[in-house]
Amino acid sequence: MLVDYLVEHGTLHKAAKLLSISQPAATGMLNDLERLLGLALFIRSRSGMTPACEMLRLLDKMRTLKREFGDFAAALEGLAQGSDLVLRVGAVPQAFVTYLPHTIARFRAAAPLRLRRVHRSSY
């Protein structure tokens, strides 16, 4: 979220305010992320921050991760409230015959599992 806010608003001050954290905390988060990735994600100036080329190349992937994490958190919340978690699997015939039976057996051994076959042809 910090990265999204920095790209959108261009300043740590605004990004920190939107995250309801202090500017030093936002600075620390960004420094930690850049150190972890080994990349400078933003070009700093007196007027704010501009995404570096590396940041622009990673932005779509980072946003995808953020969405996926949100979906994962929602699934965990649903499980905590007793809802079913749905896993949809699409497979080509060779993978279906070779890998899917073993995978289903492993899922069944790990947790209660209900299976429902839905056949859709996308050809």
Backbone as a ProteinNet text record, in pm:
[ID]
protein_1_A
[PRIMARY]
MLVDYLVEHGTLHKAAKLLSISQPAATGMLNDLERLLGLALFIRSRSGMTPACEMLRLLDKMRTLKREFGDFAAALEGLAQGSDLVLRVGAVPQAFVTYLPHTIARFRAAAPLRLRRVHRSSY
[TERTIARY]
83.1	0	87.5	198.5	290.1	338.3	379.5	429.4	321	199.4	88.9	65.9	63.3	41.2	156	277.6	392.1	385.7	350.2	337.5	226.7	114.1	-2.5	16.4	73.4	78.2	216.1	321.6	454.9	526.9	466.9	537.9	517.3	620.8	610.7	509.2	501.7	408	264.5	224.2	87.7	65.1	163	149.3	135	217.2	210.3	74.5	25.7	-104.1	-215.8	-212.6	-314.2	-305.6	-185.2	-166.8	-186.3	-209.1	-224.7	-101.5	15.4	141.9	224.2	332.1	417.7	504.7	552.9	642	771.2	832.1	951.5	923.2	804.7	770.1	760.1	699.4	689	827.1	912.8	1049.9	1121.8	1105.4	1167.3	1116.1	985	926.8	984.6	992.4	1045.9	1193.2	1269.9	1412	1429.7	1348.4	1355.4	1322.5	1218.9	1179	1289.7	1345.2	1451.9	1574.9	1606.3	1720.7	1693.8	1572.6	1535.4	1546.2	1498	1500.4	1635.2	1715.3	1843.8	1828.1	1720.5	1689.4	1644.3	1679.1	1620.5	1491.1	1377.8	1249	1200.4	1249.2	1204.6	1324.8	1310.2	1410.2	1361	1442.1	1402.8	1449.9	1364.8	1401.4	1331.2	1361.3	1296.4	1145.9	1103.7	960.9	882.3	950.6	879.8	957.3	882.7	943.1	884.5	972.1	931.7	969.7	879.8	915.5	1035.7	1130.8	1245	1198.9	1277.4	1243.5	1217.7	1299.5	1281.9	1145.9	1104.9	974.9	862.9	872.2	768.4	759.9	874.8	876	816.1	824.5	772.6	630.3	581	455.2	337.4	318.9	206.1	215.9	336.1	355.6	327.9	373	349.6	200.9	131.1	-13.1	-86.3	-38.6	-96.9	-77.3	41.6	68.4	-22.2	-43.2	-130.4	-273	-323.4	-458.3	-465.5	-365	-363.2	-358.9	-280.2	-274.7	-410.5	-477.7	-612.1	-709.2	-701.2	-787.1	-755.9	-627.2	-585.3	-637.3	-624.6	-673.4	-824.7	-897	-1042.3	-1077.4	-1000.9	-1025	-1000.8	-895.2	-868.4	-980.2	-1028	-1139.8	-1263.2	-1289.2	-1403.3	-1389.8	-1269.7	-1247.7	-1270.2	-1222.3	-1240.2	-1387.7	-1469.3	-1612.5	-1690.3	-1619.3	-1683.5	-1728.7	-1691.1	-1729.6	-1641.9	-1690.7	-1612.8	-1514.6	-1399.8	-1299.5	-1308.5	-1316.4	-1332.6	-1200	-1158.3	-1039.7	-1085.2	-1066.4	-1103.1	-975.9	-982.9	-866.3	-903	-823.3	-838.2	-715.4	-734.9	-620.8	-640	-529.8	-531.9	-545.1	-597.8	-623.7	-502.6	-383.4	-266.1	-238.8	-247.5	-223	-334.5	-455.7	-570.1	-548.9	-511.4	-494.1	-370.1	-263.2	-136.1	-126.4	-159.8	-130.1	-249.5	-365.7	-479.3	-520.3	-525.6	-563.5	-469.8	-341	-244.4	-264.7	-287.9	-308.7	-434.9	-541.4	-666.3	-644.8	-573.6	-546	-468.4	-373.3	-295.4	-382.5	-469.8	-561.5	-654.1	-707.6	-798.9	-728.4	-602.1	-525.8	-498.3	-486.9	-451.4	-571.3	-689.3	-805.4	-933.2	-1044.6	-1172.4	-1190.6	-1240	-1248.9	-1375.3	-1449.7	-1564.2	-1525.2	-1555.4	-1522.7	-1650.1	-1642.4	-1754.1	-1693.3	-1734	-1680.4	-1766.8	-1701.6	-1770.3	-1695.9	-1764.4	-1699.7	-1739.1	-1638.5	-1662.6	-1567.8	-1620.1	-1535.4	-1507.8	-1381.5	-1346.5	-1290.6	-1313.2	-1260.5	-1360.1
-118.8	0	125	118.9	233.3	266.6	166.3	188.6	249.9	197.5	252.8	400.7	432.1	571.1	661.4	611	691.8	717.5	615.6	633.6	733.3	719.9	804.9	949.2	967.4	1100.6	1165.7	1085.9	1141.8	1191.9	1179.4	1222.8	1122.1	1107.4	1020	1074.5	1206.1	1268.2	1225.7	1238.5	1201.4	1051.2	971.5	826.4	784.3	841.1	808.2	847	963.7	1009.3	913.2	867.7	774.6	639.3	602.2	475.8	490	612.6	642.8	602.5	633.8	610.6	738.2	744.1	861.8	859.7	977.7	984.8	906.3	914.2	832.2	681.6	637.8	496.2	459.1	546.6	521.9	520.4	612.1	616.1	485.7	439.3	313.3	195.6	193.2	85	84.3	202.1	211.5	172.3	220.6	184.6	34.1	-27.6	-172.3	-246.5	-201.6	-266.1	-253.8	-134.6	-114.2	-197.9	-206.6	-287.4	-435.2	-480.5	-618.7	-653.7	-564.5	-588.4	-557.5	-477	-436.5	-336.4	-258.3	-160.7	-29	79.7	209	219.5	219.2	218.3	356.7	459.5	596.2	689.3	791.1	897.7	1009.4	1041.8	1143	1281	1380.6	1519.3	1607.3	1734.9	1826.6	1835.7	1812.5	1825.8	1695.1	1587.7	1462	1342.8	1240.7	1116.4	1075.5	1030.9	983.8	837	753.2	611.9	594.4	514.4	480.8	382.9	367.8	274.5	134.7	91.8	-40.6	-52.9	55.2	54.5	40.4	113.5	107.9	-31.4	-98	-233.5	-334.4	-308.6	-400	-367.2	-251.2	-201.6	-296.1	-344.7	-434.6	-562.1	-616.6	-739.1	-711.6	-597.1	-563	-544.5	-483.1	-464.6	-598.8	-689.5	-823.5	-894.5	-884	-944.7	-886.3	-756.5	-691.3	-744.6	-757.8	-812.7	-957.7	-1036.1	-1177.6	-1190.4	-1105.5	-1109.6	-1073.2	-975.3	-938	-1053.4	-1124.7	-1241.3	-1350.7	-1370.4	-1470.8	-1435.5	-1308.3	-1263.4	-1282.7	-1254.4	-1273.6	-1422	-1508.4	-1652.2	-1700	-1650.3	-1686	-1639	-1519	-1465.3	-1553	-1594.4	-1682	-1815.2	-1870.3	-1996.8	-1979.5	-1868.2	-1841.6	-1830.7	-1785.8	-1772.7	-1897.2	-2002.4	-2128	-2141.8	-2049.8	-2060.3	-2161.6	-2208.4	-2299.3	-2219.7	-2277.9	-2220.5	-2297.7	-2227.6	-2291.9	-2285.4	-2400.2	-2408.2	-2459.2	-2380.5	-2421.8	-2464.2	-2578.2	-2632.1	-2654	-2600.1	-2626.4	-2703.1	-2804.5	-2886.2	-2938.3	-2949.8	-3015.9	-3165.2	-3241.9	-3384.4	-3462	-3438	-3512	-3483.8	-3359.1	-3323.9	-3378.6	-3376.7	-3426.9	-3573.5	-3652.3	-3796.5	-3824.9	-3751.6	-3780.8	-3723.8	-3595.7	-3527.4	-3506.9	-3486.1	-3448	-3553.7	-3681.6	-3780.2	-3777.7	-3767.5	-3760.8	-3633.3	-3523.1	-3395.2	-3399.5	-3455.5	-3467.1	-3553.2	-3662.6	-3750.2	-3675.6	-3594	-3517.3	-3413.7	-3347.6	-3250.9	-3321.2	-3434.2	-3508.4	-3551.9	-3590.5	-3633.3	-3515.6	-3396.1	-3277.4	-3212.8	-3219.6	-3147.5	-3205.3	-3180.2	-3222.5	-3155.3	-3230.9	-3178.9	-3229.9	-3138.1	-3174	-3146.3	-3239.1	-3221.6	-3208.2	-3122	-3105.5	-3086.6	-3167.8	-3159.8	-3065.3	-2970.6	-2878.3	-2886.2	-2924.9	-2937.5	-2818.2	-2747.6	-2635.5	-2648	-2640.5	-2644.7	-2502	-2469.6	-2333.3	-2334	-2446.2	-2455.7	-2408.2
0	0	0	74.8	78.6	-62	-136	-271.6	-358.9	-351.3	-430.2	-397.5	-269.3	-228.5	-272	-265.7	-310.4	-460.3	-535.9	-680.7	-711.4	-643	-670.2	-623	-502	-441.6	-443.4	-454.1	-472.5	-348.7	-228.9	-108.5	4.1	85.1	201.8	301.6	311.4	404.7	373.3	246.6	208	221.6	180.8	191.1	337	423.8	566.8	624.6	586.3	636.7	594.5	468.8	420.5	490.1	533.8	605.1	755.5	800.2	943.1	1023.1	965.7	1035	1027.2	1104.4	1100.7	975.3	937.3	821.6	846.7	966	990.2	976.4	1017.3	1002.5	854.3	773.8	629.9	565.4	607.7	556.2	589.5	712	753.2	672.1	647.9	568.1	426.8	366.7	231	228.8	324.8	330.9	346.6	432.3	452	323	252.1	127.1	22.4	8.9	-88.5	-53.2	73.9	118.1	89.1	116.4	91.9	-57.1	-142.2	-286.9	-350.4	-281.2	-338.6	-451	-446.6	-551.5	-490.2	-553.9	-519.1	-599.5	-530.8	-599.1	-637.6	-566.6	-591.8	-599.1	-680.3	-689.7	-599.8	-500.5	-402.6	-447.5	-422.4	-449.5	-346.5	-347.7	-254.1	-277.6	-400.7	-432.3	-414.6	-378.9	-357.2	-408	-444.7	-489.7	-623.2	-712.3	-843.4	-854.8	-905.3	-919.6	-1012.2	-970	-1054.3	-1161.9	-1266	-1374.5	-1319.8	-1224.5	-1164.8	-1096.2	-1029.9	-962.9	-1064.9	-1172.6	-1275.4	-1336.7	-1349.2	-1404.3	-1306.6	-1177.3	-1075.6	-1031.2	-1065.8	-1010.3	-1033.1	-1153.3	-1179.8	-1097.1	-1086.4	-1006.6	-859.2	-809	-668.9	-642.6	-735	-718.8	-724.6	-809.3	-814.8	-681.3	-624.8	-493.7	-386.3	-392.5	-294.4	-305.8	-428	-448.6	-401.7	-437.8	-397.9	-246.1	-180.9	-35.9	23.2	-36.5	8.3	-6.2	-118.3	-139.3	-37	-10.2	87.1	226.4	263.8	394.6	404.4	296.9	296.4	309.2	244.8	255.8	398.5	461.8	600.7	692	667.2	745.7	729.2	605.4	579.5	651.3	652.2	723.2	872.9	925.9	1069.2	1104.4	1009.4	1033.2	991.4	949.3	915	771.3	684.6	543.8	472.8	361.3	278.2	194.1	174.1	84.7	-45.8	-155.9	-285.2	-359.6	-409.5	-493.2	-628.5	-730.9	-865.9	-937.2	-1002.1	-1071.2	-1216.2	-1303.2	-1445.4	-1490.1	-1570.5	-1610.3	-1751.3	-1820.1	-1950.1	-1923.2	-2017.9	-1992	-1937.2	-1990.7	-1944.5	-1796.9	-1755.1	-1615	-1527.1	-1579.1	-1502.8	-1467.3	-1564	-1543.3	-1459.1	-1480.6	-1415.4	-1275.1	-1256.4	-1129.9	-1037.2	-1092.2	-1009.3	-906.4	-939.6	-836.9	-714.5	-737.9	-627.7	-545.3	-613.1	-545.1	-459.3	-511.8	-435.5	-311.7	-327.6	-212.8	-104.6	-143.4	-45.1	25	-48.4	13.3	111.8	73	161.4	289	278.4	396.2	489.5	434.5	514.2	581.3	520.6	574.4	515.8	582.9	525.4	389.2	295.2	159.8	92.9	34.1	-49	-192.6	-279.1	-420.1	-502	-598.4	-691.2	-828.8	-921.5	-1056.7	-1138.5	-1200.2	-1289.5	-1421.6	-1524	-1654.7	-1740.7	-1783.2	-1873.9	-1991.7	-2105.1	-2223.8	-2268.3	-2279.8	-2323.1	-2465	-2533	-2670.4	-2770.2
[MASK]
+++++++++++++++++++++++++++++++++++++++++++++++++++++++++++++++++++++++++++++++++++++++++++++++++++++++++++++++++++++++++++

